[in-house]
Amino acid sequence: MHHLHCRLLFIGLCLALTILPIEAFAGTRLALVLGNSKYQAVPVLDNPANDAADLATALRGMGFNVIEARDGTRDAMANAVRDFSTRLSGADVALFFYAGHGLQMNGENYLVPVDAKIETPADVRFNTVNLTDIQQEMEGTGRANIIILDACRNNPFLEKLARGSRAAPSRGLGRVDASGQGSLIVYSTQPNNVALDGAGRNSPFTAALLKHIATPGIEVRQMLSRVRGDVLAATDQKQTPWDSSSLVGDVYLATPPSPVVSGSPPSTPVQSAAASQAAAGGSEQVAAAAPQATPPTDAQRLTSPTPQSGAGASDSECERAAAPAPPFASPEQLKIENTHDFAAAVPICEAAVRANPDQPRLEFLLGLAYGGTKNYMAAQRYLTKAADAGYAPAQGKLGVYFATGRGVVKDMPRAFELFSKAAAAGEPGAISNLGAMYSNGNFVRKDEARALELYQKAIEAGNPFALAQTGLMYFYGKGTPRDYGMAAQYFQQAADLNDGYSLKYLAVMQERGLLGPADAAKAAELRRRAVQVDPGSQDPNVPKNLNAGGPRRTTGVHHVRRIYYYRFVGCRWAWC
């Protein structure tokens, strides 16, 4: 019997700003590989021990010294972790892999040995291995630290734990974020989904990883792109490997190509890591897109380029010339965004990019400037550079290009991949666009409930377009029972932001008496306002039979997501 279990892959990589030299690649490479299948108190898992054994073999062939344990008891796992920790200080690259059951409790993640007997929260603490302890042991300057978690999201001990405590949730391991700077985070499937066990020796994800991980001369992001394609093909598009990156240089797990000759001598791994973070950091968390009045958070500092000597002025000028307004923007910020002169912004941002090469934020702004002049070929070139460096706003914008064929060949799988990456980092527009793909069945299997969930997350992240989309879902009963009252609340929020499309839907609802007695005068006023504030808005095509039988409402209590800021909504298609 094959079990569904979620495969979560986290890779934290401290890396160089420049390509790592061969000498660094050839340093000590240490791996701890654990795989648990033969559980004594819960159902056996088919693949983890096989996945661990095969990955250990592959890593040895790539030059790793491997500590391996399969179907480990609590003592066996603890001893292996202790041995790994002792040898870490001499490693240039450290990798930890775990496949098997995992669970979370009170925000902590625990790896489950095969002999674990868990009936109380105390059993979780004393009969498992705490992932945080391993992460803390691995943290170290100048060393590439890789953690791979291949663990079940479904908590097999939930029923027993629920009898005495509400501390354990229904899922297995919670999401793991990079604990250091310069990281690549990859999931074997999209969040809140489960991954499939394969019919063969390995899961689809591990099979694809084993196929590509040892390919010589392939950079890790390119390798993962190939893995993603294989998994999508093997699972009939049901499972999408997911990643979020803050990498600012190239990373090779197998043999790298010949090093690039630059104007400065190569640094040691320690120096390169420090230089990369000082020059330009990155984070999966998205910084506000416009200058901040308050001190930036750690995440904002990581995603924003650090001004170089003599280049700060060009950075600021490029921001003023091309930066989009952030979520929850003030009217002043929105006014600036709507009056950008992109033709003038192009040379300003080109100068900023020349002064600060390899800065994803500046490349993103230059891409926006070129896009504003309809030079989409140049725009997608710079957006691609920023997206490949893990900059979420660029990933979301580039996804729009692939979804619409703007400057590139239309490619819905690529659009989905980019939207997924940006959405994982919290990019509001990407979350909404991902919802549109699920709503319309573009590339992925149509899933209206998932679409509604994504639209509501986009609203919470500050995307006004998702308000109207959520209103439509309730209006037509897609992914939720039809509820005109709920639809009107979302349409009204969008209407308050001068969205003419939502104003016209409210007019239809008044004309047809879907919110009470028909009110032609109120409907006429709504249509007049729509033409005044948003003359380019499209007219809704509402089937006439929706007014049959009077208003339909559900009686349950709902929480309506709200956006408390003024925003002019200008786009009228799904990819805005």
PLY file of the C-alpha trace (Angstrom):
ply
format ascii 1.0
element vertex 576
property float x
property float y
property float z
element edge 575
property int vertex1
property int vertex2
end_header
0.00 0.00 0.00
1.34 3.39 -0.93
0.89 6.26 1.49
0.51 9.95 0.70
3.13 11.88 2.57
4.45 15.33 2.10
8.02 15.86 1.03
9.54 19.07 2.29
12.96 20.11 1.02
14.81 22.95 2.68
18.20 24.02 1.45
20.13 26.69 3.35
23.26 27.66 1.47
25.83 30.18 2.63
27.47 31.06 -0.66
29.82 33.30 -2.57
28.87 36.37 -4.52
31.13 35.13 -7.32
31.25 31.59 -8.67
32.88 29.28 -6.15
36.38 28.30 -7.24
37.34 24.68 -7.80
39.45 24.73 -4.61
36.36 25.54 -2.52
34.33 22.85 -4.26
36.99 20.28 -3.51
36.96 20.94 0.25
35.55 18.60 2.90
31.91 17.71 2.21
30.01 16.02 5.05
26.50 14.55 4.96
24.18 12.92 7.48
21.45 10.85 5.79
18.57 9.36 7.82
15.57 7.44 6.47
12.85 5.79 8.54
10.27 3.42 7.05
9.66 0.50 9.46
7.69 2.25 12.20
6.54 0.09 15.09
3.56 2.08 16.37
2.21 3.64 13.14
1.89 2.44 9.51
5.07 1.62 7.63
6.17 4.09 4.93
7.16 2.68 1.56
9.93 4.97 0.33
11.95 6.85 2.99
14.57 4.19 3.68
15.06 3.62 -0.05
15.25 7.35 -0.70
17.86 7.79 2.01
19.95 4.84 0.83
19.94 6.01 -2.79
20.72 9.62 -1.91
23.58 8.51 0.33
25.05 6.55 -2.58
24.71 9.53 -4.89
26.34 11.88 -2.39
29.29 9.55 -1.89
29.79 9.59 -5.64
29.83 13.41 -5.49
32.66 13.47 -2.94
30.66 13.63 0.32
31.70 11.78 3.46
28.36 10.26 4.46
27.09 9.20 7.88
24.09 6.99 7.14
21.39 5.44 9.36
18.16 3.81 8.22
15.17 2.77 10.34
16.88 4.36 13.32
15.71 4.18 16.90
15.85 7.27 19.10
19.30 6.30 20.38
20.61 5.48 16.90
19.42 8.81 15.51
20.88 10.73 18.45
24.24 9.00 18.07
24.34 9.74 14.35
23.51 13.41 14.95
26.21 13.58 17.64
28.82 12.10 15.27
27.77 14.53 12.55
28.00 17.49 14.93
31.48 16.50 16.08
32.80 16.46 12.51
31.09 19.65 11.31
33.90 22.02 12.26
36.16 20.66 9.52
33.55 20.74 6.74
33.20 23.27 3.93
29.81 21.83 2.92
27.42 20.16 5.38
24.25 18.36 4.29
21.54 16.79 6.44
18.80 14.62 4.92
15.84 13.08 6.73
13.00 11.01 5.29
10.23 9.60 7.45
7.53 10.76 9.83
7.70 14.22 11.35
5.38 16.35 13.44
5.17 19.80 14.94
4.12 20.93 18.39
4.06 24.46 19.75
5.99 25.75 16.77
8.80 23.16 17.04
9.47 20.43 14.47
10.34 16.89 15.56
11.74 13.94 13.58
10.22 10.60 14.60
12.37 7.49 15.23
10.96 4.08 14.32
10.57 3.05 17.98
8.75 6.20 19.08
5.69 5.69 21.27
3.86 8.99 21.45
0.72 9.48 23.49
1.39 12.75 25.32
3.19 16.03 24.54
5.97 14.93 26.90
6.54 11.86 24.70
7.11 14.17 21.73
9.86 16.04 23.55
11.64 12.99 24.94
11.09 10.31 22.27
11.92 12.26 19.10
14.74 14.38 17.66
14.24 18.16 17.64
15.05 19.63 14.23
15.99 23.00 15.75
18.87 21.36 17.59
20.29 20.05 14.34
19.87 23.41 12.61
21.71 25.18 15.40
24.56 22.68 15.28
24.95 23.21 11.54
25.02 26.99 11.55
28.50 28.29 10.84
30.19 31.07 8.93
31.79 30.20 5.61
30.20 26.75 5.36
27.44 25.78 2.94
24.72 24.21 5.11
22.10 22.07 3.39
19.11 20.59 5.21
16.74 18.28 3.34
13.53 17.19 5.08
11.48 14.51 3.36
8.73 14.12 5.93
5.05 13.29 6.21
2.67 16.22 6.77
-0.03 13.99 8.27
0.60 13.56 11.99
0.26 9.79 12.66
0.05 10.36 16.41
-2.69 12.99 16.28
-5.48 10.83 17.67
-3.50 9.81 20.76
-2.18 13.30 21.36
-5.63 14.82 21.00
-6.94 12.80 23.92
-4.82 14.65 26.44
-3.76 17.88 24.78
-4.52 20.34 21.99
-0.83 21.14 21.52
-0.28 19.13 18.33
-1.80 20.23 15.02
-3.13 17.90 12.35
-0.15 18.21 10.02
3.34 16.81 10.23
6.34 19.10 10.00
5.64 22.80 9.77
7.28 25.06 7.23
11.01 25.57 7.80
12.55 28.93 6.92
16.17 29.66 6.16
17.96 30.51 9.38
20.84 32.24 7.64
21.41 34.60 4.76
21.91 33.43 1.18
19.56 30.45 1.07
17.50 28.37 -1.28
14.29 26.89 0.09
12.66 24.11 -1.90
9.59 22.02 -1.17
8.89 18.81 -3.03
5.30 20.01 -3.36
3.44 23.26 -2.94
2.53 24.28 0.64
-0.69 22.83 2.05
-0.53 19.95 -0.38
0.64 16.36 -0.03
3.25 14.63 -2.17
2.75 11.25 -3.74
4.58 8.03 -3.05
5.61 6.43 -6.30
4.83 2.94 -7.49
8.53 2.15 -7.65
11.49 2.31 -5.31
11.44 6.09 -4.81
8.89 8.86 -4.57
8.46 10.98 -7.74
10.35 13.85 -6.17
13.29 11.80 -4.91
13.49 9.94 -8.21
13.77 13.27 -10.03
16.29 14.59 -7.50
18.45 11.50 -7.89
18.28 11.85 -11.66
19.65 15.39 -11.70
21.58 16.09 -8.49
24.88 14.64 -9.74
24.77 16.21 -13.21
28.17 17.87 -13.76
28.31 21.62 -14.37
24.67 22.33 -13.52
23.84 25.17 -11.14
21.46 24.25 -8.31
18.53 26.39 -9.53
18.79 24.93 -13.01
18.95 21.48 -11.48
15.80 22.13 -9.45
13.99 23.42 -12.53
14.64 20.08 -14.19
13.47 18.25 -11.08
10.26 20.29 -11.10
9.53 19.40 -14.70
10.04 15.68 -14.08
7.79 15.70 -11.00
5.01 17.53 -12.82
5.18 15.02 -15.65
5.28 12.02 -13.30
2.30 13.15 -11.21
-0.03 14.38 -13.97
0.55 17.98 -12.81
-0.70 17.19 -9.28
2.58 17.91 -7.49
4.67 21.01 -8.02
8.07 21.30 -6.35
8.34 24.74 -4.79
11.28 26.95 -3.96
12.20 30.37 -2.65
15.69 31.72 -3.10
17.92 34.44 -1.72
20.95 33.25 -3.66
23.14 35.97 -5.17
25.70 33.72 -6.84
25.97 30.32 -8.53
26.00 27.16 -6.40
27.02 23.71 -7.65
26.39 20.49 -5.77
28.15 18.41 -8.42
31.30 19.33 -10.35
31.10 23.01 -11.39
32.21 24.33 -14.78
35.57 26.03 -15.14
35.67 29.09 -12.86
34.91 32.46 -14.38
37.93 34.74 -14.54
37.16 38.08 -12.95
39.11 41.23 -12.30
39.79 40.30 -8.67
41.36 37.15 -7.22
38.96 34.49 -5.91
38.11 34.70 -2.24
38.06 31.89 0.25
34.59 30.53 1.07
34.50 32.58 4.29
35.42 35.81 2.52
33.02 35.19 -0.33
30.09 34.60 1.97
30.81 37.77 3.90
31.24 39.78 0.73
28.02 38.50 -0.74
26.00 39.54 2.28
27.65 42.93 2.54
27.11 43.67 -1.14
23.55 42.43 -1.59
21.48 40.17 0.56
18.26 38.39 -0.15
15.38 36.80 1.67
12.25 34.90 0.89
10.39 37.68 2.70
9.36 40.50 0.37
10.39 44.00 1.33
8.09 46.94 0.71
8.46 48.07 -2.87
8.80 51.79 -2.20
11.02 53.79 0.18
10.04 53.33 3.80
9.46 56.06 6.34
10.16 53.65 9.21
13.37 51.69 9.77
13.41 48.53 7.58
12.93 45.12 9.08
15.61 42.44 8.81
13.75 40.95 5.86
13.59 44.33 4.13
17.28 44.91 4.66
18.00 41.56 3.05
15.91 42.19 -0.05
16.96 45.79 -0.56
20.31 46.58 -2.19
22.88 48.13 0.10
24.14 51.36 -1.52
27.73 51.22 -2.67
30.14 54.09 -2.34
29.16 56.85 -4.74
26.11 54.97 -6.02
23.42 55.80 -3.49
22.10 58.75 -5.47
21.48 56.66 -8.60
19.73 54.02 -6.48
17.37 56.60 -5.01
16.70 58.19 -8.39
15.84 54.81 -9.88
13.46 54.11 -6.97
11.67 57.41 -7.51
11.53 56.91 -11.27
10.24 53.34 -11.49
9.27 51.79 -8.14
5.73 50.43 -7.85
3.63 51.35 -4.85
3.82 48.78 -2.03
0.90 46.89 -0.54
-1.13 49.14 1.77
0.22 52.18 -0.09
-0.67 55.71 0.87
-2.48 57.93 -1.65
0.75 59.88 -2.12
2.66 56.72 -3.05
-0.07 55.67 -5.46
-0.07 59.07 -7.10
3.68 58.79 -7.70
3.29 55.31 -9.19
0.54 56.40 -11.59
2.61 59.32 -12.93
5.90 57.50 -13.64
7.70 58.63 -16.79
9.17 55.28 -17.76
11.00 56.63 -20.80
12.94 58.91 -18.46
13.32 56.11 -15.91
15.18 53.79 -18.30
18.52 55.69 -18.44
18.31 56.49 -14.72
17.92 52.84 -13.76
20.49 51.73 -16.33
23.01 53.97 -14.58
22.02 52.52 -11.20
22.48 48.96 -12.48
25.90 49.81 -13.92
26.95 51.33 -10.60
25.62 48.35 -8.63
25.79 45.20 -10.78
24.00 42.04 -9.67
21.51 43.92 -7.48
18.13 42.18 -8.02
16.08 45.15 -6.83
17.67 47.53 -9.34
17.41 44.98 -12.17
13.73 44.58 -11.31
13.16 48.34 -11.47
14.98 48.58 -14.81
12.77 45.76 -16.08
9.68 47.70 -14.97
10.95 50.82 -16.70
11.53 48.97 -19.97
8.10 47.35 -19.65
6.54 50.77 -19.18
7.99 51.80 -22.57
6.67 48.55 -24.12
10.19 47.27 -24.75
9.17 43.88 -23.43
12.21 42.00 -24.71
14.56 44.18 -22.69
12.15 44.13 -19.75
12.02 40.35 -19.55
15.82 40.15 -19.76
16.28 42.20 -16.59
13.27 40.69 -14.85
14.73 37.25 -15.51
18.05 38.21 -13.92
16.31 39.49 -10.82
13.96 36.50 -10.70
16.83 34.03 -11.01
18.43 35.75 -8.02
15.30 34.95 -6.00
13.71 38.42 -5.96
10.00 37.68 -5.48
8.50 40.83 -7.11
10.51 40.07 -10.25
9.33 36.46 -10.22
5.72 37.61 -10.00
6.09 40.17 -12.79
7.94 37.72 -15.04
5.13 35.25 -14.43
2.73 37.80 -15.94
4.94 37.95 -19.04
4.83 34.18 -19.51
1.08 34.04 -18.78
0.31 36.67 -21.43
3.11 36.06 -23.95
4.47 39.54 -23.36
8.01 39.65 -24.75
8.27 35.85 -24.50
6.55 32.78 -25.89
3.41 32.16 -23.84
4.25 29.44 -21.33
1.67 28.62 -18.64
3.84 26.01 -16.84
6.61 28.59 -16.50
4.10 31.20 -15.34
2.79 28.81 -12.70
6.31 28.08 -11.51
7.15 31.78 -11.17
3.86 32.69 -9.49
4.38 29.79 -7.07
7.86 30.95 -6.12
6.76 34.54 -5.59
3.62 33.50 -3.71
5.71 31.39 -1.34
7.63 34.56 -0.51
4.39 36.46 0.18
4.16 38.51 -3.04
0.49 39.66 -3.09
0.01 39.90 -6.86
1.55 36.48 -7.42
-0.75 34.91 -4.84
-3.75 36.40 -6.65
-2.48 35.30 -10.07
-1.90 31.80 -8.75
-5.51 31.83 -7.63
-6.56 32.82 -11.15
-4.70 29.80 -12.58
-6.54 27.46 -10.23
-9.85 29.22 -10.88
-9.54 28.95 -14.66
-7.74 25.61 -14.82
-4.74 27.14 -16.60
-2.01 24.48 -16.63
-3.16 23.09 -13.26
-6.29 21.08 -12.61
-9.21 23.43 -11.95
-9.69 23.83 -8.19
-12.06 26.62 -7.25
-11.80 26.04 -3.51
-8.02 26.44 -3.76
-8.52 29.54 -5.90
-10.77 31.12 -3.28
-8.25 30.35 -0.56
-5.48 32.02 -2.56
-7.60 35.08 -3.35
-8.32 35.56 0.33
-4.63 35.22 1.19
-3.86 37.81 -1.48
-6.34 40.20 0.11
-4.64 39.81 3.48
-1.30 40.49 1.79
-2.65 43.73 0.31
-3.78 42.91 -3.24
-6.96 44.79 -4.20
-7.55 42.86 -7.43
-8.33 39.80 -5.31
-11.28 41.59 -3.70
-13.27 41.57 -6.94
-12.18 38.00 -7.69
-13.35 36.83 -4.28
-16.65 38.63 -4.84
-17.08 36.72 -8.09
-16.43 33.40 -6.36
-19.26 34.06 -3.88
-21.51 35.53 -6.57
-21.32 32.44 -8.77
-20.85 29.89 -6.00
-17.38 28.80 -7.06
-15.39 27.03 -4.38
-18.04 28.03 -1.83
-21.85 28.08 -1.64
-23.38 31.01 -3.51
-23.84 33.95 -1.16
-24.88 37.29 -2.63
-24.48 39.04 0.69
-20.84 37.97 0.97
-20.23 38.80 -2.67
-21.58 42.30 -2.12
-19.22 42.88 0.82
-16.17 42.04 -1.29
-17.45 43.99 -4.30
-18.11 46.97 -2.04
-14.52 46.95 -0.75
-13.24 46.90 -4.32
-15.73 49.61 -5.27
-14.41 51.77 -2.45
-11.05 51.52 -4.24
-12.69 52.82 -7.44
-12.92 49.46 -9.19
-15.53 49.99 -11.89
-16.00 46.28 -12.56
-17.14 45.73 -8.97
-19.36 48.80 -9.09
-21.12 47.33 -12.11
-21.64 44.00 -10.35
-23.20 45.85 -7.44
-25.45 47.60 -9.96
-26.55 44.25 -11.40
-27.35 43.01 -7.91
-29.50 46.08 -7.25
-31.26 45.78 -10.62
-32.16 42.13 -10.07
-33.08 42.37 -6.43
-30.36 40.01 -5.28
-29.80 42.00 -2.08
-33.43 42.76 -1.30
-36.04 44.71 -3.28
-34.81 45.83 -6.69
-33.59 49.45 -6.69
-33.16 50.87 -10.20
-32.12 54.30 -8.94
-29.30 52.91 -6.81
-28.19 50.70 -9.70
-28.08 53.71 -12.04
-25.96 55.65 -9.55
-23.51 52.75 -9.26
-23.17 52.55 -13.04
-22.68 56.31 -13.28
-19.92 56.18 -10.69
-18.24 53.24 -12.48
-18.02 55.24 -15.71
-16.71 58.26 -13.83
-13.94 56.65 -11.76
-12.97 53.72 -13.99
-14.06 54.34 -17.59
-12.05 51.40 -18.93
-13.74 48.81 -16.75
-15.43 45.90 -18.48
-19.14 45.16 -18.27
-20.15 41.99 -16.40
-21.83 39.25 -18.41
-24.26 37.89 -15.84
-26.63 35.05 -16.85
-30.24 36.15 -16.66
-31.33 33.08 -14.70
-29.33 34.16 -11.64
-32.24 36.33 -10.53
-34.67 33.41 -10.58
-36.08 32.46 -7.19
-34.97 35.61 -5.42
-31.84 36.15 -3.37
-29.79 33.16 -2.23
-27.73 33.51 0.90
-26.02 31.25 3.36
-26.67 31.75 7.05
-23.21 30.91 8.38
-20.92 33.48 9.97
-18.07 34.56 7.70
-14.90 36.51 8.22
-14.54 39.05 5.44
-10.96 39.94 4.49
-10.53 43.68 4.26
-8.00 46.10 2.84
-7.88 49.41 4.69
-6.25 51.69 2.15
-7.12 53.58 -0.99
-5.99 52.00 -4.22
-6.85 52.64 -7.85
-7.24 49.27 -9.57
-6.16 49.63 -13.16
-5.86 46.16 -14.71
-8.75 44.20 -16.09
-7.42 40.74 -16.86
-6.31 37.93 -14.61
-2.60 38.75 -14.72
-2.27 42.12 -13.05
0 1
1 2
2 3
3 4
4 5
5 6
6 7
7 8
8 9
9 10
10 11
11 12
12 13
13 14
14 15
15 16
16 17
17 18
18 19
19 20
20 21
21 22
22 23
23 24
24 25
25 26
26 27
27 28
28 29
29 30
30 31
31 32
32 33
33 34
34 35
35 36
36 37
37 38
38 39
39 40
40 41
41 42
42 43
43 44
44 45
45 46
46 47
47 48
48 49
49 50
50 51
51 52
52 53
53 54
54 55
55 56
56 57
57 58
58 59
59 60
60 61
61 62
62 63
63 64
64 65
65 66
66 67
67 68
68 69
69 70
70 71
71 72
72 73
73 74
74 75
75 76
76 77
77 78
78 79
79 80
80 81
81 82
82 83
83 84
84 85
85 86
86 87
87 88
88 89
89 90
90 91
91 92
92 93
93 94
94 95
95 96
96 97
97 98
98 99
99 100
100 101
101 102
102 103
103 104
104 105
105 106
106 107
107 108
108 109
109 110
110 111
111 112
112 113
113 114
114 115
115 116
116 117
117 118
118 119
119 120
120 121
121 122
122 123
123 124
124 125
125 126
126 127
127 128
128 129
129 130
130 131
131 132
132 133
133 134
134 135
135 136
136 137
137 138
138 139
139 140
140 141
141 142
142 143
143 144
144 145
145 146
146 147
147 148
148 149
149 150
150 151
151 152
152 153
153 154
154 155
155 156
156 157
157 158
158 159
159 160
160 161
161 162
162 163
163 164
164 165
165 166
166 167
167 168
168 169
169 170
170 171
171 172
172 173
173 174
174 175
175 176
176 177
177 178
178 179
179 180
180 181
181 182
182 183
183 184
184 185
185 186
186 187
187 188
188 189
189 190
190 191
191 192
192 193
193 194
194 195
195 196
196 197
197 198
198 199
199 200
200 201
201 202
202 203
203 204
204 205
205 206
206 207
207 208
208 209
209 210
210 211
211 212
212 213
213 214
214 215
215 216
216 217
217 218
218 219
219 220
220 221
221 222
222 223
223 224
224 225
225 226
226 227
227 228
228 229
229 230
230 231
231 232
232 233
233 234
234 235
235 236
236 237
237 238
238 239
239 240
240 241
241 242
242 243
243 244
244 245
245 246
246 247
247 248
248 249
249 250
250 251
251 252
252 253
253 254
254 255
255 256
256 257
257 258
258 259
259 260
260 261
261 262
262 263
263 264
264 265
265 266
266 267
267 268
268 269
269 270
270 271
271 272
272 273
273 274
274 275
275 276
276 277
277 278
278 279
279 280
280 281
281 282
282 283
283 284
284 285
285 286
286 287
287 288
288 289
289 290
290 291
291 292
292 293
293 294
294 295
295 296
296 297
297 298
298 299
299 300
300 301
301 302
302 303
303 304
304 305
305 306
306 307
307 308
308 309
309 310
310 311
311 312
312 313
313 314
314 315
315 316
316 317
317 318
318 319
319 320
320 321
321 322
322 323
323 324
324 325
325 326
326 327
327 328
328 329
329 330
330 331
331 332
332 333
333 334
334 335
335 336
336 337
337 338
338 339
339 340
340 341
341 342
342 343
343 344
344 345
345 346
346 347
347 348
348 349
349 350
350 351
351 352
352 353
353 354
354 355
355 356
356 357
357 358
358 359
359 360
360 361
361 362
362 363
363 364
364 365
365 366
366 367
367 368
368 369
369 370
370 371
371 372
372 373
373 374
374 375
375 376
376 377
377 378
378 379
379 380
380 381
381 382
382 383
383 384
384 385
385 386
386 387
387 388
388 389
389 390
390 391
391 392
392 393
393 394
394 395
395 396
396 397
397 398
398 399
399 400
400 401
401 402
402 403
403 404
404 405
405 406
406 407
407 408
408 409
409 410
410 411
411 412
412 413
413 414
414 415
415 416
416 417
417 418
418 419
419 420
420 421
421 422
422 423
423 424
424 425
425 426
426 427
427 428
428 429
429 430
430 431
431 432
432 433
433 434
434 435
435 436
436 437
437 438
438 439
439 440
440 441
441 442
442 443
443 444
444 445
445 446
446 447
447 448
448 449
449 450
450 451
451 452
452 453
453 454
454 455
455 456
456 457
457 458
458 459
459 460
460 461
461 462
462 463
463 464
464 465
465 466
466 467
467 468
468 469
469 470
470 471
471 472
472 473
473 474
474 475
475 476
476 477
477 478
478 479
479 480
480 481
481 482
482 483
483 484
484 485
485 486
486 487
487 488
488 489
489 490
490 491
491 492
492 493
493 494
494 495
495 496
496 497
497 498
498 499
499 500
500 501
501 502
502 503
503 504
504 505
505 506
506 507
507 508
508 509
509 510
510 511
511 512
512 513
513 514
514 515
515 516
516 517
517 518
518 519
519 520
520 521
521 522
522 523
523 524
524 525
525 526
526 527
527 528
528 529
529 530
530 531
531 532
532 533
533 534
534 535
535 536
536 537
537 538
538 539
539 540
540 541
541 542
542 543
543 544
544 545
545 546
546 547
547 548
548 549
549 550
550 551
551 552
552 553
553 554
554 555
555 556
556 557
557 558
558 559
559 560
560 561
561 562
562 563
563 564
564 565
565 566
566 567
567 568
568 569
569 570
570 571
571 572
572 573
573 574
574 575
